[in-house]
């Protein structure tokens, strides 16, 4: 079973405090937007997909508790827009949070304009939107893993591939399973993964602290290497290429090393 970056049920959200990894696994409760903002700001949660999901779910939790309901539909709409703008300020460079805020803000305005809409129906619609975002990320990540693994195997002359991965793109950076690291998980599940080399990823060491932790947790054969060892690993350890997520190379067998 993959690690969980967060645990959610209607009205309750807890996030894995990644500042404590790998020494401790501690899920911190998020009771609303303010705590969601603080968790994102402090990097207790990181990874652009996870940041957006935690931000939107923190709003859903607060709405479930009745926040913003005192001034009717118009007041609730204002509360939602203000909360979304506030969440974006926790990590302005996290594009997923900004995009989610824009999309959820537009959805909120559209729902509020319906004549039959009430504050209660608006609240329910926004909560359902955030919950659907969580479910979609999980589905998308598994699809990325399956298609990415198939792509790498088709491009490789070997039955098993050796992969180089940089930073952390796994369960801890998403709602679950991961993107580039999800491809590695799929390869491992298929029995088609020879070995993984993950880099430290200085200066924050996401690879050393988080990716290595995920790989050990799931018993995936892996070696942690210094960032400066990449060229040697690619030359001597059978890593035949690199997969840059933004510009995929059909001959590649690594993951996410920036060109």
DALIN-V757622 format. One record per helix or strand. SS is the DSSP state (H for helix, E for strand). FROM is the first residue (numbers start at 1). TO is the last residue. Records with the same first field share a line. If there is no record, write none. Layout:
BEGIN
SS = FROM-TO  FROM-TO
END
This chain:
BEGIN
E = 6-9  12-16  27-29  161-165  193-199  222-225  244-244  247-247  255-255
H = 33-41  48-64  72-88  95-113  119-155  171-173  180-190  206-217  227-236
END
